[in-house]
Amino acid sequence: MSERCVYTVTAEFDDEHVLDEWLAWLRDGHLADVRAAGALDSEVIRWEGAERCCSVHYHFADRDAFAAYERDHAPRLREEGIQLFPPSRGIRYRRGVGVVVG
């Protein structure tokens, strides 16, 4: 049986207003775009105790589904995000991929 794959993007912001813009952009279409490109679901977490830090978790059916997303859709979607929210706006990004084990 294939293990579900989780792709996480964590972003830390210097400015609360930029964070609010980013969250609105996620809600207004980006989350749906990633789901349309293969993610089973998505969730946004605003971390307590970590000022202006959020993570987005996207679940994919398996590693192959995530690989197809990365190959066919991620470059376009990432480019859109980086155009709107580049590091020069005080944003630091981290990305990670893992498997769901429980």
Secondary structure, DSSP 8 states (H G I E B T S, - for coil): ----EEEEEEEEES-HHHHHHHHHHIIIIIHHHHHHTT-SEEEEEE-TTSTTEEEEEEEESSHHHHHHHHHHTHHHHHHHHHHHS-GGGTEEEEEEEEE---
